[in-house]
Amino acid sequence: MGTNGIQTLGHHLQQVKTGDRLFENAFTTVARMILQKREMIEKVVVHGKPTYDFKIFRNGSKHVIGMFDEINSFVSYVKDAAEGGSSREMAYVLVGEPGNGKTFFVDYLCTLYRNFLARDENRRYTFNFKHLDRIGSYGKITTIQSQTFEDPVVLAMNLYESSDENRPDRNFCKFTLDVFAICLSKS
């Protein structure tokens, strides 16, 4: 580990390989947050029809009350998007009269997500471009953060100019985390 907790791309890839860090999109993270504990999911009957009650939305002194259909719809949307379904290209919209809990649901979900990401095993990482002053065309700017706060694995998947060079089946350096970390350490 370097100064101020700064680590290399190779270190990050090795941590992902060993399972100490995760590489997943927001859909996958939210789905894992909601669905990871089976005991927090209960089948209930609401208005005469069976549905699921996700207990993660029922914790705390101020929690979501009711909204069974909306929560089940949201969970279905997130789960489908996490699995690469058509939902990943769609937006989820809450529609209803003023005061029916749309904003409260979103705020509650955001709080759950922030708390989930605050745990060490769920932390997100990004990267900085360093030593830009050595290039000469950035003035006195020496470091720039990733503008989209992408995971460093995304940077690793785009290291080479052509998409063919970044392909997993490339002969020069098979894109497994094992081999890729070795290639980084050689350069």
Secondary structure as GFF3:
##gff-version 3
##sequence-region A 1 187
A	DSSP	three_ten_helix	3	5	.	.	.	ID=ss1
A	DSSP	alpha_helix	9	18	.	.	.	ID=ss2
A	DSSP	alpha_helix	26	35	.	.	.	ID=ss3
A	DSSP	three_ten_helix	38	40	.	.	.	ID=ss4
A	DSSP	beta_strand	41	46	.	.	.	ID=ss5
A	DSSP	beta_strand	49	54	.	.	.	ID=ss6
A	DSSP	three_ten_helix	55	58	.	.	.	ID=ss7
A	DSSP	alpha_helix	68	82	.	.	.	ID=ss8
A	DSSP	three_ten_helix	86	89	.	.	.	ID=ss9
A	DSSP	alpha_helix	102	118	.	.	.	ID=ss10
A	DSSP	three_ten_helix	120	122	.	.	.	ID=ss11
A	DSSP	beta_strand	128	130	.	.	.	ID=ss12
A	DSSP	three_ten_helix	132	134	.	.	.	ID=ss13
A	DSSP	beta_strand	143	145	.	.	.	ID=ss14
A	DSSP	alpha_helix	152	156	.	.	.	ID=ss15
A	DSSP	alpha_helix	177	186	.	.	.	ID=ss16
###
